[in-house]
Amino acid sequence: MDESEAALFLKVSRRTQQGWRFKNRGPRYVRLATGAVRYRRADLIAWIQRCTVGTADDRVAASSKI
């Protein structure tokens, strides 16, 4: 995906994504020889999963499975 498509997928602005890259944060990306930036859908999804925060309800549900 190009920057605009990835921003739309993540529901953030292109500027936000660019800031993340500048600060070496955010999802993984690919920089092509031309300097263009691309994102793989799998990398965006993996990044979203890594950002997921557990809640107290998650801990209660996990402890009841034991």
OpenMM code with the backbone's topology and positions (N, CA, C; nanometers):
from openmm import Vec3, app, unit

residues = "MET ASP GLU SER GLU ALA ALA LEU PHE LEU LYS VAL SER ARG ARG THR GLN GLN GLY TRP ARG PHE LYS ASN ARG GLY PRO ARG TYR VAL ARG LEU ALA THR GLY ALA VAL ARG TYR ARG ARG ALA ASP LEU ILE ALA TRP ILE GLN ARG CYS THR VAL GLY THR ALA ASP ASP ARG VAL ALA ALA SER SER LYS ILE".split()
positions = [
    Vec3(0.0852, -0.1180, 0.0000),
    Vec3(0.0000, 0.0000, 0.0000),
    Vec3(0.0889, 0.1231, 0.0000),
    Vec3(0.0439, 0.2275, -0.0651),
    Vec3(0.1191, 0.3518, -0.0554),
    Vec3(0.0804, 0.4238, 0.0750),
    Vec3(0.1421, 0.5381, 0.0996),
    Vec3(0.1178, 0.6103, 0.2255),
    Vec3(-0.0293, 0.6446, 0.2459),
    Vec3(-0.0945, 0.6925, 0.1425),
    Vec3(-0.2350, 0.7334, 0.1545),
    Vec3(-0.3250, 0.6149, 0.1858),
    Vec3(-0.3012, 0.5032, 0.1189),
    Vec3(-0.3824, 0.3836, 0.1433),
    Vec3(-0.3612, 0.3311, 0.2847),
    Vec3(-0.2370, 0.3312, 0.3298),
    Vec3(-0.2077, 0.2836, 0.4655),
    Vec3(-0.2688, 0.3760, 0.5703),
    Vec3(-0.2624, 0.5066, 0.5474),
    Vec3(-0.3221, 0.6026, 0.6403),
    Vec3(-0.4725, 0.5811, 0.6499),
    Vec3(-0.5352, 0.5579, 0.5369),
    Vec3(-0.6783, 0.5314, 0.5353),
    Vec3(-0.7095, 0.4017, 0.6108),
    Vec3(-0.6285, 0.2990, 0.5902),
    Vec3(-0.6454, 0.1709, 0.6588),
    Vec3(-0.6348, 0.1893, 0.8108),
    Vec3(-0.5382, 0.2701, 0.8548),
    Vec3(-0.5158, 0.2929, 0.9984),
    Vec3(-0.6047, 0.4027, 1.0563),
    Vec3(-0.6725, 0.4761, 0.9681),
    Vec3(-0.7577, 0.5880, 1.0090),
    Vec3(-0.6768, 0.6965, 1.0805),
    Vec3(-0.5609, 0.7286, 1.0227),
    Vec3(-0.4774, 0.8394, 1.0698),
    Vec3(-0.4386, 0.9227, 0.9481),
    Vec3(-0.3841, 1.0392, 0.9727),
    Vec3(-0.3407, 1.1225, 0.8607),
    Vec3(-0.2057, 1.0754, 0.8081),
    Vec3(-0.1774, 1.1128, 0.6849),
    Vec3(-0.0458, 1.0827, 0.6269),
    Vec3(0.0640, 1.1487, 0.7096),
    Vec3(0.0371, 1.2681, 0.7584),
    Vec3(0.1349, 1.3410, 0.8399),
    Vec3(0.1676, 1.2641, 0.9686),
    Vec3(0.0665, 1.2024, 1.0280),
    Vec3(0.0891, 1.1216, 1.1485),
    Vec3(0.1823, 1.0063, 1.1166),
    Vec3(0.1567, 0.9381, 1.0074),
    Vec3(0.2432, 0.8273, 0.9653),
    Vec3(0.3862, 0.8752, 0.9412),
    Vec3(0.3990, 0.9872, 0.8736),
    Vec3(0.5321, 1.0412, 0.8456),
    Vec3(0.6050, 1.0739, 0.9749),
    Vec3(0.5330, 1.1266, 1.0723),
    Vec3(0.5918, 1.1554, 1.2035),
    Vec3(0.6397, 1.0289, 1.2719),
    Vec3(0.5592, 0.9232, 1.2624),
    Vec3(0.5997, 0.7960, 1.3214),
    Vec3(0.7291, 0.7467, 1.2576),
    Vec3(0.7376, 0.7550, 1.1258),
    Vec3(0.8589, 0.7096, 1.0568),
    Vec3(0.9795, 0.7935, 1.0983),
    Vec3(0.9614, 0.9239, 1.1048),
    Vec3(1.0701, 1.0138, 1.1427),
    Vec3(1.1219, 0.9798, 1.2822),
    Vec3(1.0310, 0.9417, 1.3727),
    Vec3(1.0666, 0.9071, 1.5108),
    Vec3(1.0989, 0.7588, 1.5268),
    Vec3(1.1008, 0.6857, 1.4138),
    Vec3(1.1280, 0.5415, 1.4149),
    Vec3(1.0255, 0.4672, 1.5007),
    Vec3(0.8998, 0.5030, 1.4836),
    Vec3(0.7889, 0.4395, 1.5543),
    Vec3(0.6881, 0.3936, 1.4503),
    Vec3(0.5778, 0.3402, 1.4955),
    Vec3(0.4720, 0.3016, 1.4030),
    Vec3(0.4990, 0.1699, 1.3342),
    Vec3(0.4167, 0.1384, 1.2362),
    Vec3(0.4293, 0.0092, 1.1672),
    Vec3(0.5536, 0.0032, 1.0779),
    Vec3(0.5972, -0.1184, 1.0513),
    Vec3(0.7095, -0.1398, 0.9589),
    Vec3(0.6709, -0.0906, 0.8214),
    Vec3(0.7709, -0.0509, 0.7450),
    Vec3(0.7461, -0.0038, 0.6093),
    Vec3(0.8616, -0.0432, 0.5198),
    Vec3(0.8411, -0.0273, 0.3911),
    Vec3(0.9418, -0.0592, 0.2905),
    Vec3(0.9760, 0.0703, 0.2181),
    Vec3(1.1050, 0.0999, 0.2053),
    Vec3(1.1474, 0.2157, 0.1272),
    Vec3(1.2059, 0.1634, -0.0034),
    Vec3(1.1427, 0.1987, -0.1129),
    Vec3(1.1870, 0.1546, -0.2440),
    Vec3(1.3093, 0.2351, -0.2892),
    Vec3(1.3773, 0.1853, -0.3907),
    Vec3(1.4971, 0.2526, -0.4427),
    Vec3(1.4669, 0.3958, -0.4861),
    Vec3(1.3445, 0.4218, -0.5266),
    Vec3(1.3048, 0.5563, -0.5697),
    Vec3(1.2805, 0.6504, -0.4528),
    Vec3(1.2809, 0.5941, -0.3294),
    Vec3(1.2523, 0.6734, -0.2104),
    Vec3(1.1068, 0.6638, -0.1676),
    Vec3(1.0239, 0.6046, -0.2517),
    Vec3(0.8825, 0.5886, -0.2184),
    Vec3(0.8672, 0.4919, -0.1010),
    Vec3(0.7663, 0.5166, -0.0196),
    Vec3(0.7396, 0.4335, 0.0979),
    Vec3(0.6163, 0.3488, 0.0709),
    Vec3(0.6243, 0.2229, 0.1071),
    Vec3(0.5117, 0.1308, 0.0926),
    Vec3(0.4923, 0.0545, 0.2227),
    Vec3(0.3703, 0.0117, 0.2457),
    Vec3(0.3350, -0.0659, 0.3649),
    Vec3(0.2738, -0.1972, 0.3224),
    Vec3(0.3101, -0.3024, 0.3915),
    Vec3(0.2467, -0.4327, 0.3702),
    Vec3(0.1278, -0.4432, 0.4656),
    Vec3(0.0171, -0.4922, 0.4140),
    Vec3(-0.1033, -0.5075, 0.4969),
    Vec3(-0.0733, -0.5913, 0.6219),
    Vec3(0.0020, -0.6986, 0.6070),
    Vec3(0.0337, -0.7858, 0.7207),
    Vec3(0.1110, -0.7097, 0.8285),
    Vec3(0.2004, -0.6180, 0.7881),
    Vec3(0.2761, -0.5385, 0.8854),
    Vec3(0.1856, -0.4407, 0.9597),
    Vec3(0.0890, -0.3839, 0.8893),
    Vec3(-0.0056, -0.2922, 0.9550),
    Vec3(-0.0903, -0.3674, 1.0572),
    Vec3(-0.1380, -0.4854, 1.0188),
    Vec3(-0.2199, -0.5652, 1.1099),
    Vec3(-0.1378, -0.6103, 1.2303),
    Vec3(-0.0145, -0.6538, 1.2077),
    Vec3(0.0722, -0.6970, 1.3186),
    Vec3(0.0978, -0.5819, 1.4140),
    Vec3(0.1186, -0.4626, 1.3613),
    Vec3(0.1434, -0.3457, 1.4461),
    Vec3(0.0204, -0.3130, 1.5310),
    Vec3(-0.0978, -0.3210, 1.4704),
    Vec3(-0.2221, -0.2971, 1.5449),
    Vec3(-0.2341, -0.3990, 1.6581),
    Vec3(-0.2029, -0.5246, 1.6304),
    Vec3(-0.2121, -0.6280, 1.7338),
    Vec3(-0.1132, -0.6023, 1.8469),
    Vec3(0.0079, -0.5557, 1.8128),
    Vec3(0.1069, -0.5249, 1.9174),
    Vec3(0.0637, -0.4065, 2.0034),
    Vec3(-0.0176, -0.3187, 1.9482),
    Vec3(-0.0647, -0.2008, 2.0220),
    Vec3(-0.1870, -0.2307, 2.1081),
    Vec3(-0.2438, -0.3484, 2.0936),
    Vec3(-0.3639, -0.3836, 2.1682),
    Vec3(-0.3317, -0.3953, 2.3167),
    Vec3(-0.4123, -0.3297, 2.3977),
    Vec3(-0.3919, -0.3264, 2.5429),
    Vec3(-0.4973, -0.4144, 2.6086),
    Vec3(-0.4529, -0.5018, 2.6966),
    Vec3(-0.5457, -0.5869, 2.7701),
    Vec3(-0.6195, -0.5074, 2.8768),
    Vec3(-0.7371, -0.5538, 2.9132),
    Vec3(-0.8166, -0.4893, 3.0175),
    Vec3(-0.8376, -0.5853, 3.1337),
    Vec3(-0.8925, -0.5340, 3.2401),
    Vec3(-0.9220, -0.6175, 3.3563),
    Vec3(-1.0165, -0.7310, 3.3174),
    Vec3(-1.1102, -0.7028, 3.2272),
    Vec3(-1.2031, -0.8066, 3.1824),
    Vec3(-1.1286, -0.9212, 3.1138),
    Vec3(-1.0240, -0.8893, 3.0397),
    Vec3(-0.9434, -0.9925, 2.9744),
    Vec3(-0.8776, -1.0819, 3.0790),
    Vec3(-0.8259, -1.0219, 3.1842),
    Vec3(-0.7582, -1.0998, 3.2890),
    Vec3(-0.8570, -1.1895, 3.3629),
    Vec3(-0.9771, -1.1387, 3.3895),
    Vec3(-1.0806, -1.2200, 3.4567),
    Vec3(-1.1183, -1.3366, 3.3683),
    Vec3(-1.1390, -1.3124, 3.2401),
    Vec3(-1.1763, -1.4199, 3.1480),
    Vec3(-1.0663, -1.5244, 3.1392),
    Vec3(-0.9411, -1.4818, 3.1380),
    Vec3(-0.8286, -1.5752, 3.1283),
    Vec3(-0.8179, -1.6587, 3.2554),
    Vec3(-0.8393, -1.5980, 3.3708),
    Vec3(-0.8267, -1.6727, 3.4972),
    Vec3(-0.9419, -1.7717, 3.5152),
    Vec3(-1.0566, -1.7465, 3.4570),
    Vec3(-1.1699, -1.8389, 3.4706),
    Vec3(-1.1530, -1.9617, 3.3818),
    Vec3(-1.0581, -1.9576, 3.2849),
    Vec3(-1.0341, -2.0728, 3.1981),
    Vec3(-0.9423, -2.1750, 3.2631),
    Vec3(-0.8796, -2.1381, 3.3724),
    Vec3(-0.7819, -2.2281, 3.4380),
    Vec3(-0.8523, -2.3336, 3.5174),
] * unit.nanometer
topology = app.Topology()
chain = topology.addChain("A")
for resn in residues:
    res = topology.addResidue(resn, chain)
    for name in ("N", "CA", "C"):
        topology.addAtom(name, app.Element.getBySymbol(name[0]), res)
